[in-house]
Amino acid sequence: MSEQQAAGTLGREGASPPVRAGNKQKSVSPLRLPFRLEIDPAGKESPWWVTPAAVLLALLVCGVFISLNGMNPFMVYSKMVQGAFGSTFGLTETLVKAIPLLLCGLGVSIAYRIAVWNIGAEGQFIAGAMAATAVTVYFPHLPMYVALPAMVVAGMAAGGVWGLLTAIPRTYFQVNELITSLMLNYVALLALNYVVFGPWKDPKGFNFPGTPMFTAAQTLPAFGTSRLHMGLFFAVVAVLVYAFVMKYTRWGYELRLIGANAEAARNAGIRISRHVLIVMAISGGLAGLAGMSEVSGVAHRLMYGISPGYGYTAIIVAWLAKLGPIGLVIASVLFGGLIVGGYSVQTIGLPSSTSAMLQGAILFFLIAGGMAGKLRIRRNG
């Protein structure tokens, strides 16, 4: 038998065929799974069930920590709901907390519509509160029909300017707005501390870090004997305007187009830089209006710690609402109830920070759910 015939016989009887260059056979791992996970970059919208699932998971996880503290989580949650919604007093207090959350949530939502990540609502809130108080400090004898409109304008203008301090570097110098908006929060806080411990400090306040109490002409009218004030009117009007503009106006369509595809919007002739400046001014103005409402309607003075973190909580509100007007109202009331309910659980031995733990857990699972919504299961070929 010739050498060629022997080689052919071996090949037919099981010898490995020759491997051609450029067509190497790949080895298959015995541990290879039939499916794989991939991130779909086009999956921007998470499924509808992500939001309720995030809230449920947050309640379950926080319930574990409450149980480790020796408390029944069902009893704690029941106490929070009863404290926030179980009485007229609790409901009005929940709405009082929901007013700044809704206004700040609207502000960050309109910025998020065009993918501008404004996390500076806290600083814009403080700037608005300070500007509104400046009217009472330097023009103390104005009548109500002049003082209150002047405080509204001053608060919105200061918040808008604070928002532009983030928008201008982003637009003209490509500075990341996350950094500038966050840092400006601390600048506003330091400015607040300076005025309430310094030039605006009440000389008759027994060394309390705050301004003199506002007069009746500088105070927003309240509903009956409750603390619920006319700031609720500001919030309702603002959310109605937001819903109308985003759905029925050309400008709202342009904002939605920028958020969906900035390159397509630019090719369509939309000036994105101008929209960023306008939107950030409006975003800051709404947060500034929230600050004005808080000092004039609730605290009746500017003082240290005027905000318990409304601007930061508004970010969670906007995420939970998916930037929709109805969702913003519901989420603001829900988180207002969490804040009031946190005060209620102090009577059974838990700290009020229980509500902050719930807020953080909800945000964590919302972000995780958003990422999970982009995952796709692919079959391995």
TITOR-593281 format. One record per residue: residue in one letter; z, y, x of N, C-alpha, C, O in turn. Coordinates in steps of 0.2 Angstrom, whole numbers. Example, Ala and Ser with C-alpha at 12.3 -4.5 7.8 and 13.67 -1.06 7.14 Angstrom:
BEGIN
aa,n.c3,n.c2,n.c1,ca.c3,ca.c2,ca.c1,c.c3,c.c2,c.c1,o.c3,o.c2,o.c1
A,39,-28,66,39,-22,62,39,-16,66,42,-17,71
S,35,-11,64,36,-5,68,39,0,64,40,6,67
//
This chain:
BEGIN
aa,n.c3,n.c2,n.c1,ca.c3,ca.c2,ca.c1,c.c3,c.c2,c.c1,o.c3,o.c2,o.c1
M,0,-6,4,0,0,0,0,6,4,4,7,9
S,-4,11,3,-5,17,7,1,21,5,5,20,1
E,2,26,10,8,31,9,8,35,3,13,37,0
Q,2,37,1,1,41,-5,2,37,-11,5,40,-16
Q,0,31,-11,2,27,-17,9,25,-18,12,25,-23
A,13,24,-12,20,23,-12,23,29,-15,28,29,-19
A,21,35,-13,25,42,-15,24,42,-22,28,45,-26
G,18,41,-25,16,41,-32,21,37,-36,23,38,-41
T,22,30,-33,26,25,-37,33,28,-37,36,27,-42
L,36,31,-32,42,33,-32,43,39,-37,48,39,-40
G,38,43,-37,39,49,-42,39,46,-49,43,49,-53
R,35,41,-51,35,38,-58,42,34,-59,44,34,-65
E,45,32,-54,51,28,-55,57,32,-55,63,29,-55
G,57,38,-55,63,42,-55,64,47,-50,69,51,-50
A,60,47,-45,61,52,-40,60,59,-42,56,60,-47
S,64,64,-40,63,71,-42,57,74,-40,54,73,-35
P,53,77,-45,47,80,-44,47,86,-39,53,89,-39
P,42,87,-36,42,93,-31,43,99,-35,41,100,-40
V,47,104,-32,49,111,-35,44,116,-32,43,117,-26
R,40,119,-37,35,124,-35,39,130,-33,44,132,-36
A,36,134,-28,39,141,-26,38,145,-32,33,146,-36
G,44,149,-33,44,154,-39,46,151,-45,46,155,-50
N,47,144,-46,48,141,-52,54,136,-51,53,130,-53
K,59,139,-48,65,134,-47,69,132,-53,70,136,-58
Q,71,126,-53,74,124,-59,82,126,-59,85,125,-53
K,84,129,-64,91,131,-64,96,126,-66,94,122,-71
S,101,126,-63,107,121,-65,111,123,-71,112,129,-71
V,112,119,-75,116,120,-81,123,118,-80,124,112,-79
S,127,123,-81,135,122,-81,137,117,-86,135,119,-92
P,141,112,-85,144,108,-90,149,112,-95,150,110,-100
L,151,118,-93,156,122,-97,152,128,-101,156,132,-104
R,146,128,-101,142,133,-104,143,132,-112,142,127,-115
L,145,138,-115,146,138,-122,140,139,-126,135,142,-123
P,139,137,-132,133,138,-136,132,145,-138,127,147,-140
F,138,149,-138,137,156,-140,140,161,-135,144,159,-131
R,138,167,-136,141,172,-131,142,179,-135,139,180,-140
L,146,183,-132,147,190,-135,144,195,-131,144,195,-125
E,140,199,-135,137,205,-132,139,211,-136,141,211,-142
I,139,217,-132,140,224,-135,133,227,-137,129,228,-133
D,133,228,-144,127,231,-146,127,239,-146,131,242,-149
P,124,242,-141,124,249,-141,122,253,-147,124,259,-148
A,118,250,-151,116,253,-157,121,253,-163,120,256,-168
G,126,249,-162,131,248,-167,136,253,-167,142,252,-165
K,135,259,-170,139,265,-170,144,264,-176,150,267,-175
E,142,262,-181,147,262,-187,150,255,-187,147,250,-188
S,157,255,-188,161,249,-188,161,247,-196,160,251,-200
P,162,241,-197,162,238,-204,167,242,-208,172,244,-205
W,166,242,-215,171,245,-219,178,242,-219,183,246,-220
W,179,236,-217,185,233,-217,189,235,-211,195,233,-211
V,187,238,-206,190,239,-200,196,244,-202,202,243,-199
T,195,249,-206,201,254,-207,207,251,-210,212,251,-208
P,206,247,-216,212,244,-219,215,238,-215,221,237,-215
A,210,235,-211,213,230,-206,217,233,-201,222,230,-199
A,215,239,-198,219,242,-193,226,244,-196,231,244,-192
V,226,247,-202,233,249,-205,237,243,-206,243,243,-204
L,234,237,-208,238,231,-210,241,228,-203,247,226,-203
L,237,228,-198,239,225,-191,244,230,-188,249,227,-185
A,244,237,-189,249,241,-187,255,240,-190,261,240,-187
L,255,239,-197,261,237,-200,264,231,-198,270,230,-197
L,260,226,-197,263,219,-195,266,220,-188,271,217,-187
V,262,223,-183,265,223,-176,271,227,-176,276,226,-173
C,271,233,-180,278,237,-180,283,234,-183,289,235,-182
G,281,229,-188,286,226,-192,290,221,-187,296,219,-188
V,286,218,-182,290,214,-177,295,218,-173,300,215,-172
F,293,224,-171,298,228,-167,304,230,-172,310,230,-169
I,303,231,-178,308,233,-182,313,227,-183,319,228,-184
S,310,221,-184,314,215,-184,318,214,-178,324,212,-179
L,315,215,-172,319,214,-166,325,219,-166,330,218,-162
N,324,224,-170,330,229,-170,335,227,-175,340,231,-176
G,334,222,-178,339,219,-183,338,222,-190,343,221,-194
M,332,224,-192,331,227,-198,326,223,-202,321,220,-199
N,326,223,-208,321,220,-212,315,225,-213,315,230,-216
P,309,223,-210,303,228,-211,301,230,-218,299,235,-219
F,301,225,-222,300,226,-229,304,232,-232,302,236,-236
M,311,231,-230,315,236,-233,314,243,-230,315,248,-233
V,312,243,-223,311,249,-220,305,252,-223,305,258,-224
Y,300,249,-224,293,252,-227,295,254,-234,292,259,-236
S,299,250,-237,300,252,-244,304,259,-244,303,263,-248
K,309,260,-239,312,266,-239,308,272,-237,309,277,-240
M,303,270,-233,298,276,-231,294,278,-237,293,284,-238
V,292,273,-240,287,275,-246,291,279,-251,289,283,-254
Q,297,276,-253,302,279,-258,303,287,-256,304,291,-260
G,305,288,-249,307,294,-247,301,299,-247,302,305,-248
A,295,296,-246,289,301,-246,286,302,-253,283,307,-254
F,286,297,-257,282,297,-263,287,296,-269,284,296,-275
G,293,294,-268,297,292,-274,301,297,-278,304,296,-283
S,300,303,-276,303,309,-280,299,315,-279,294,315,-275
T,300,320,-283,296,326,-283,298,330,-277,293,333,-274
F,304,330,-274,305,333,-268,301,329,-262,298,333,-258
G,301,323,-262,298,319,-257,290,320,-257,287,321,-252
L,287,320,-263,280,322,-264,278,329,-262,273,329,-258
T,282,334,-263,281,340,-261,281,341,-254,277,345,-250
E,286,338,-251,287,338,-243,281,334,-240,279,337,-235
T,279,329,-243,273,326,-240,267,330,-240,263,330,-235
L,266,334,-246,260,338,-246,261,344,-241,256,347,-238
V,267,346,-240,268,352,-235,266,349,-228,263,353,-224
K,268,343,-227,265,340,-220,258,339,-220,255,339,-215
A,255,337,-226,248,336,-226,244,342,-225,238,341,-223
I,246,348,-227,242,354,-226,240,355,-219,233,356,-218
P,244,356,-214,241,357,-207,237,351,-205,233,352,-201
L,239,345,-207,235,339,-205,228,339,-207,223,337,-204
L,227,341,-214,221,342,-216,217,347,-213,211,346,-212
L,220,353,-212,216,358,-209,214,357,-202,208,358,-200
C,219,354,-198,217,352,-191,212,346,-191,208,346,-187
G,213,341,-196,208,336,-196,201,338,-198,197,335,-195
L,201,343,-202,194,345,-204,191,349,-197,185,348,-196
G,195,352,-194,193,355,-188,190,350,-183,184,351,-180
V,194,345,-181,191,340,-176,186,336,-179,181,334,-175
S,185,335,-186,180,331,-189,173,335,-188,168,331,-186
I,173,341,-189,167,345,-189,164,345,-182,158,345,-180
A,169,345,-177,167,344,-170,164,337,-168,159,337,-164
Y,168,332,-170,166,325,-169,159,324,-172,155,319,-170
R,157,328,-177,150,327,-181,145,327,-176,140,324,-176
I,146,332,-171,140,333,-166,142,330,-159,140,332,-154
A,147,325,-159,149,322,-153,152,327,-148,151,326,-142
V,156,332,-150,160,336,-146,167,334,-147,170,335,-153
W,170,331,-142,177,328,-143,182,333,-142,185,334,-136
N,184,337,-147,189,342,-147,196,339,-148,197,336,-153
I,200,338,-143,207,336,-143,211,342,-142,217,341,-141
G,209,348,-143,213,354,-142,216,357,-148,217,363,-148
A,216,353,-154,218,356,-160,225,358,-160,227,363,-163
E,229,355,-156,236,357,-155,237,364,-152,241,368,-154
G,233,365,-147,233,372,-144,230,377,-148,232,383,-149
Q,225,376,-152,222,380,-157,227,382,-163,227,387,-165
F,230,377,-165,236,378,-170,241,383,-167,243,387,-171
I,243,382,-161,248,386,-158,245,393,-157,249,398,-159
A,239,394,-155,236,400,-154,236,404,-161,237,410,-161
G,234,401,-166,233,404,-173,240,406,-175,241,411,-178
A,245,402,-174,252,404,-176,255,410,-172,258,414,-175
M,253,410,-166,255,416,-162,251,422,-164,255,428,-165
A,245,422,-166,241,428,-168,244,430,-174,244,436,-176
A,245,426,-179,248,428,-186,254,431,-185,256,436,-188
T,259,429,-180,265,431,-179,264,438,-176,269,443,-177
A,259,439,-172,258,446,-169,257,451,-174,260,457,-173
V,254,450,-179,253,455,-185,260,457,-187,261,463,-189
T,265,452,-188,271,454,-191,276,457,-186,280,462,-188
V,274,456,-179,278,459,-174,276,467,-173,280,471,-172
Y,270,468,-173,267,474,-171,266,479,-177,265,485,-177
F,265,476,-183,264,479,-189,269,477,-195,267,474,-199
P,275,478,-194,280,475,-198,280,478,-205,283,475,-209
H,277,483,-206,278,487,-213,272,486,-217,272,490,-222
L,267,482,-216,261,482,-220,263,478,-227,267,474,-227
P,260,481,-232,261,477,-239,258,470,-239,254,469,-234
M,260,466,-244,258,459,-244,250,459,-244,247,455,-241
Y,247,463,-248,240,462,-249,236,464,-243,230,463,-242
V,239,467,-238,236,468,-232,239,464,-226,235,461,-222
A,245,462,-226,248,458,-221,246,451,-221,244,448,-216
L,245,448,-227,243,441,-227,236,440,-225,234,435,-221
P,231,444,-228,224,443,-226,224,445,-218,220,441,-215
A,227,450,-216,227,451,-208,230,445,-204,227,444,-199
M,235,442,-207,237,436,-203,233,430,-204,232,426,-199
V,229,429,-209,224,424,-210,218,425,-205,216,421,-201
V,216,431,-205,210,433,-200,212,432,-193,209,429,-189
A,218,435,-191,221,434,-184,222,427,-182,220,425,-177
G,224,423,-187,226,416,-185,219,412,-184,218,408,-179
M,214,413,-188,208,410,-188,204,412,-181,201,408,-178
A,204,419,-180,201,422,-174,204,419,-168,200,417,-163
A,210,419,-167,213,416,-161,212,409,-160,210,407,-155
G,212,405,-166,210,398,-165,203,397,-163,201,393,-159
G,199,401,-166,192,401,-164,190,402,-157,186,399,-154
V,194,408,-154,193,410,-147,195,404,-143,192,402,-138
W,201,401,-145,204,395,-141,199,389,-141,198,386,-136
G,195,388,-146,190,383,-146,184,385,-142,181,381,-139
L,182,391,-142,177,393,-138,178,393,-130,174,392,-126
L,185,393,-129,186,392,-122,185,385,-119,184,384,-113
T,184,380,-124,182,374,-122,174,373,-123,171,370,-119
A,171,377,-128,164,376,-129,160,379,-124,155,377,-122
I,162,385,-121,158,389,-116,157,385,-110,152,384,-107
P,163,382,-107,162,378,-101,157,372,-102,153,370,-97
R,158,369,-108,154,363,-109,147,365,-109,142,361,-107
T,145,370,-113,138,372,-114,135,375,-108,129,373,-107
Y,138,379,-104,135,382,-99,136,379,-92,132,381,-87
F,141,376,-91,143,373,-84,144,365,-85,146,362,-80
Q,143,362,-90,143,355,-91,150,352,-89,151,347,-86
V,155,356,-91,162,354,-90,164,349,-96,163,351,-102
N,167,344,-94,169,339,-100,175,342,-104,180,345,-102
E,173,342,-111,177,346,-116,184,342,-117,189,345,-119
L,184,336,-115,191,332,-116,196,335,-111,202,336,-113
I,194,337,-105,198,339,-100,200,346,-102,206,348,-102
T,196,351,-103,197,358,-105,201,358,-111,206,362,-111
S,199,355,-116,203,356,-123,210,353,-122,215,356,-125
L,211,348,-118,218,345,-117,222,350,-113,228,351,-115
M,219,352,-108,223,357,-103,225,363,-107,230,366,-106
L,221,366,-111,222,372,-115,228,371,-120,231,376,-122
N,229,365,-122,235,364,-126,241,366,-122,246,369,-125
Y,242,364,-116,248,366,-112,248,373,-111,254,376,-110
V,242,376,-110,242,383,-109,245,387,-115,249,392,-114
A,243,385,-121,245,388,-127,253,387,-128,256,391,-130
L,255,381,-126,262,379,-127,266,383,-122,272,386,-124
L,264,384,-116,268,389,-111,268,396,-114,273,400,-113
A,262,398,-117,262,405,-119,267,406,-125,270,411,-126
L,267,401,-129,272,401,-135,279,401,-132,283,405,-135
N,281,397,-127,288,397,-125,289,404,-122,295,407,-122
Y,284,407,-118,285,414,-116,287,419,-121,292,423,-120
V,283,419,-126,285,425,-131,291,423,-135,295,428,-137
V,293,417,-137,299,416,-141,305,416,-136,311,417,-139
F,305,415,-130,310,416,-126,311,423,-122,316,425,-119
G,305,426,-123,305,433,-120,304,439,-125,308,440,-128
P,298,442,-125,297,448,-128,298,448,-136,300,453,-139
W,296,442,-139,297,442,-146,303,439,-149,304,438,-155
K,308,438,-144,314,434,-146,318,439,-151,319,445,-149
D,321,436,-156,325,439,-161,332,441,-157,336,437,-155
P,333,448,-157,339,450,-153,345,448,-158,351,448,-155
K,344,447,-164,350,445,-168,350,438,-170,353,435,-174
G,347,434,-166,346,427,-167,351,422,-164,350,416,-163
F,356,425,-161,361,421,-157,358,416,-152,359,411,-151
N,353,420,-148,350,416,-142,345,411,-145,343,407,-140
F,343,410,-151,339,405,-153,332,407,-151,330,413,-152
P,328,403,-149,321,404,-146,316,405,-152,313,400,-154
G,316,411,-155,312,412,-161,311,419,-162,315,423,-160
T,306,421,-166,305,428,-168,310,430,-174,313,425,-177
P,310,436,-176,314,438,-182,311,435,-188,305,433,-188
M,315,433,-193,312,430,-199,307,435,-202,308,441,-202
F,302,432,-205,297,436,-209,299,439,-215,304,437,-218
T,297,445,-217,299,448,-223,295,444,-229,290,440,-228
A,297,446,-235,293,443,-241,286,445,-241,282,441,-243
A,284,451,-239,277,453,-239,273,449,-233,267,448,-234
Q,276,445,-229,273,441,-223,273,434,-225,271,430,-220
T,276,432,-230,277,425,-232,272,423,-237,271,426,-242
L,269,417,-236,265,414,-241,269,412,-248,274,409,-247
P,266,414,-254,270,412,-260,270,404,-260,266,401,-258
A,276,402,-263,277,395,-264,277,393,-271,277,397,-276
F,276,387,-273,276,384,-279,283,382,-282,286,378,-280
G,285,386,-287,292,385,-289,297,386,-284,297,391,-280
T,302,381,-284,307,381,-280,306,377,-274,311,376,-269
S,300,374,-273,299,369,-268,296,373,-262,295,379,-262
R,295,369,-256,292,372,-250,285,372,-250,282,374,-245
L,282,369,-255,275,369,-256,272,376,-257,274,379,-262
H,267,378,-252,265,385,-252,258,385,-253,254,380,-254
M,255,391,-253,248,393,-254,243,390,-249,237,391,-250
G,246,388,-243,242,385,-238,238,379,-241,233,377,-239
L,241,376,-246,237,370,-250,231,373,-253,226,369,-252
F,231,379,-255,224,382,-258,219,382,-252,213,381,-253
F,221,385,-246,217,385,-240,214,378,-239,208,378,-237
A,218,373,-238,216,367,-236,211,364,-241,206,361,-240
V,212,365,-248,208,362,-253,201,365,-253,196,362,-253
V,201,372,-252,195,376,-252,191,374,-246,185,373,-246
A,194,373,-240,191,371,-234,188,364,-234,182,363,-232
V,191,359,-237,188,353,-238,182,353,-243,177,349,-242
L,182,357,-248,177,357,-253,171,360,-249,165,358,-250
V,172,366,-245,166,369,-242,163,364,-237,157,364,-236
Y,168,360,-233,165,355,-228,161,350,-232,156,348,-229
A,163,347,-237,159,342,-241,153,345,-243,147,342,-242
F,152,351,-246,146,354,-248,141,356,-242,135,354,-243
V,144,358,-237,140,360,-231,137,354,-228,131,354,-227
M,141,349,-227,138,343,-224,133,339,-228,129,336,-225
K,133,340,-234,129,336,-239,123,339,-241,118,336,-242
Y,124,346,-243,118,349,-246,115,355,-242,110,358,-245
T,117,357,-236,114,362,-233,110,360,-227,111,354,-224
R,105,364,-225,101,362,-219,105,362,-213,104,358,-208
W,110,367,-212,114,367,-206,118,360,-206,119,358,-200
G,121,358,-211,124,352,-211,120,346,-209,122,341,-206
Y,114,346,-211,109,341,-209,108,341,-202,107,336,-199
E,107,347,-199,106,348,-192,112,345,-188,111,342,-183
L,118,346,-191,124,344,-187,124,336,-187,125,333,-182
R,122,333,-193,122,326,-193,117,323,-189,117,318,-186
L,111,327,-188,106,324,-184,108,325,-177,106,320,-173
I,111,330,-175,113,331,-168,118,325,-166,118,322,-161
G,123,323,-171,128,318,-170,124,311,-169,127,307,-165
A,119,310,-173,116,304,-173,111,303,-167,111,297,-164
N,107,308,-165,103,307,-160,101,314,-157,97,318,-160
A,105,316,-152,104,323,-149,97,324,-146,95,330,-147
E,94,319,-143,88,320,-140,82,321,-146,78,326,-145
A,83,318,-151,78,319,-157,79,326,-160,74,329,-162
A,86,328,-160,87,335,-163,84,340,-158,81,345,-161
R,85,339,-152,82,344,-147,74,344,-148,71,350,-147
N,71,338,-148,64,338,-149,61,341,-156,56,344,-156
A,66,341,-161,64,345,-167,65,352,-167,64,356,-172
G,67,355,-161,68,362,-161,75,365,-162,76,371,-163
I,80,360,-163,87,362,-164,90,365,-158,90,361,-153
R,93,370,-158,97,373,-152,104,370,-152,108,373,-155
I,105,365,-148,111,361,-148,116,366,-145,122,366,-148
S,115,369,-140,120,374,-137,123,379,-142,129,380,-142
R,119,382,-146,121,386,-151,126,383,-156,131,386,-158
H,124,377,-158,128,373,-163,134,371,-160,139,372,-164
V,135,370,-154,141,368,-151,146,374,-151,152,373,-153
L,143,380,-149,147,386,-149,150,387,-156,156,389,-157
I,145,387,-161,147,389,-168,153,384,-171,158,385,-174
V,151,377,-169,155,372,-172,162,372,-169,167,371,-172
M,163,374,-162,169,374,-159,173,380,-161,179,380,-162
A,170,386,-163,173,391,-166,176,390,-172,182,392,-174
I,172,386,-177,175,384,-183,180,379,-183,185,380,-186
S,179,375,-178,185,369,-177,191,373,-175,196,371,-178
G,191,377,-170,197,381,-168,200,385,-174,206,386,-175
G,195,388,-177,197,393,-183,201,389,-188,206,392,-191
L,199,383,-190,203,379,-195,210,377,-193,215,377,-196
A,210,375,-186,217,373,-183,221,380,-183,227,379,-184
G,218,386,-181,222,392,-181,224,394,-188,230,396,-189
L,220,392,-193,223,393,-200,229,389,-202,233,391,-206
A,228,383,-199,234,378,-200,240,381,-197,246,381,-200
G,240,384,-191,245,387,-188,248,393,-192,254,394,-192
M,244,397,-194,246,403,-199,249,401,-205,255,403,-206
S,247,395,-208,250,393,-214,257,390,-213,262,391,-217
E,258,387,-207,264,384,-205,270,389,-204,275,389,-206
V,268,395,-200,273,400,-198,274,404,-204,280,406,-205
S,269,405,-209,270,410,-214,273,406,-220,277,409,-224
G,271,400,-221,273,396,-227,279,392,-227,282,390,-232
V,280,389,-220,286,384,-220,291,387,-215,297,388,-218
A,290,389,-209,295,391,-204,297,398,-206,303,400,-204
H,293,403,-208,294,410,-209,296,413,-203,299,419,-203
R,294,411,-197,295,414,-190,291,409,-185,290,404,-187
L,290,412,-180,287,408,-174,293,406,-170,297,410,-168
M,293,400,-168,299,397,-165,297,392,-160,291,389,-161
Y,301,390,-156,300,384,-151,299,378,-155,303,376,-159
G,294,374,-153,292,368,-156,290,369,-163,291,365,-168
I,286,374,-164,283,375,-171,279,370,-174,278,368,-180
S,276,366,-169,272,360,-171,275,354,-168,276,353,-163
P,276,349,-173,278,342,-171,272,338,-168,273,332,-167
G,267,341,-167,261,337,-165,256,336,-170,252,331,-170
Y,255,341,-174,250,341,-179,243,340,-177,239,336,-179
G,241,344,-171,235,343,-168,233,337,-165,227,335,-166
Y,238,333,-163,236,326,-160,236,321,-166,232,317,-166
T,240,322,-171,240,317,-177,233,318,-180,231,314,-183
A,231,324,-180,224,326,-184,219,322,-181,214,320,-184
I,219,320,-174,214,315,-172,214,309,-175,209,306,-176
I,220,306,-176,220,299,-179,218,300,-187,215,296,-189
V,220,306,-190,217,307,-197,210,307,-197,207,304,-202
A,207,310,-192,199,310,-192,196,304,-191,191,302,-195
W,199,300,-187,197,293,-185,198,289,-191,193,285,-193
L,203,289,-195,205,285,-200,200,286,-206,198,282,-210
A,199,293,-207,194,295,-212,187,294,-211,183,295,-216
K,185,292,-205,178,292,-203,174,298,-204,168,298,-206
L,178,304,-204,175,311,-204,173,313,-211,170,318,-212
G,174,309,-216,173,310,-223,178,314,-226,184,314,-225
P,176,319,-231,180,324,-234,186,320,-238,191,322,-238
I,184,315,-242,188,311,-246,193,308,-242,199,307,-243
G,191,304,-237,195,301,-232,200,305,-229,205,303,-227
L,198,311,-227,202,316,-224,208,318,-228,214,318,-226
V,207,319,-235,212,320,-239,217,315,-240,223,316,-239
I,214,308,-241,219,303,-241,223,301,-235,229,300,-235
A,219,302,-229,223,301,-223,228,306,-221,233,304,-219
S,227,312,-223,232,318,-222,238,316,-226,243,317,-224
V,237,314,-232,243,313,-237,247,307,-234,253,307,-234
L,243,302,-232,246,296,-229,250,297,-223,256,295,-223
F,248,301,-218,251,303,-212,257,308,-214,262,308,-210
G,256,312,-219,261,317,-221,267,313,-224,273,314,-222
G,265,307,-227,270,303,-230,274,299,-224,280,298,-225
L,270,297,-219,273,294,-213,278,298,-210,284,296,-208
I,277,305,-209,281,309,-206,288,310,-210,293,310,-208
V,287,311,-217,293,312,-221,297,306,-222,303,306,-222
G,293,300,-222,296,293,-222,300,292,-216,305,289,-216
G,298,295,-210,301,294,-204,308,297,-204,313,295,-201
Y,309,303,-208,315,306,-209,320,302,-213,326,302,-212
S,317,298,-218,321,295,-223,324,289,-220,330,287,-221
V,321,285,-215,324,279,-212,329,281,-207,333,276,-205
Q,331,287,-206,337,289,-202,343,287,-205,348,286,-202
T,343,287,-212,349,286,-216,351,278,-215,356,276,-217
I,346,274,-213,348,267,-212,348,265,-205,348,259,-203
G,348,270,-200,350,268,-193,344,268,-189,345,266,-183
L,338,269,-191,332,269,-187,330,276,-185,331,281,-189
P,327,278,-179,325,284,-178,319,287,-181,315,283,-184
S,318,293,-182,312,296,-185,306,294,-182,300,295,-184
S,307,293,-175,301,291,-171,297,284,-174,292,283,-171
T,300,281,-178,297,275,-181,290,277,-184,286,273,-183
S,290,283,-187,283,285,-190,278,286,-184,272,285,-185
A,281,289,-178,276,290,-173,274,283,-170,268,283,-168
M,278,278,-170,276,271,-168,270,269,-172,266,266,-170
L,271,270,-179,266,268,-184,259,271,-182,254,268,-183
Q,260,278,-181,254,282,-180,250,279,-174,244,278,-174
G,254,278,-169,251,276,-162,248,269,-163,242,267,-161
A,251,264,-167,248,258,-168,242,258,-172,237,254,-171
I,242,262,-177,236,263,-181,230,266,-177,224,263,-178
L,231,271,-173,226,273,-168,223,267,-164,217,267,-163
F,228,264,-161,226,258,-156,221,253,-160,216,251,-157
F,223,251,-166,219,246,-169,213,249,-172,208,245,-173
L,213,255,-173,206,259,-176,201,259,-170,196,257,-171
I,204,260,-164,199,260,-158,197,253,-156,191,252,-155
A,202,249,-157,200,242,-155,195,239,-160,190,235,-159
G,196,241,-167,191,239,-172,185,242,-171,180,238,-173
G,184,248,-169,178,251,-168,174,248,-162,168,247,-163
M,178,245,-157,174,242,-152,172,235,-154,167,232,-152
A,177,232,-158,175,225,-161,169,225,-165,165,221,-166
G,168,231,-169,162,232,-173,156,232,-169,150,231,-172
K,156,233,-163,150,234,-159,148,227,-155,143,226,-153
L,153,222,-156,152,215,-153,147,211,-158,148,211,-164
R,143,208,-155,138,203,-158,138,196,-155,139,196,-149
I,138,191,-159,138,184,-157,131,182,-156,127,182,-161
R,129,180,-150,122,178,-149,122,171,-147,127,168,-144
R,117,167,-149,116,160,-148,113,159,-141,108,162,-140
N,116,155,-136,113,154,-130,107,150,-131,107,145,-134
G,101,152,-128,95,148,-128,95,142,-124,90,139,-123
//
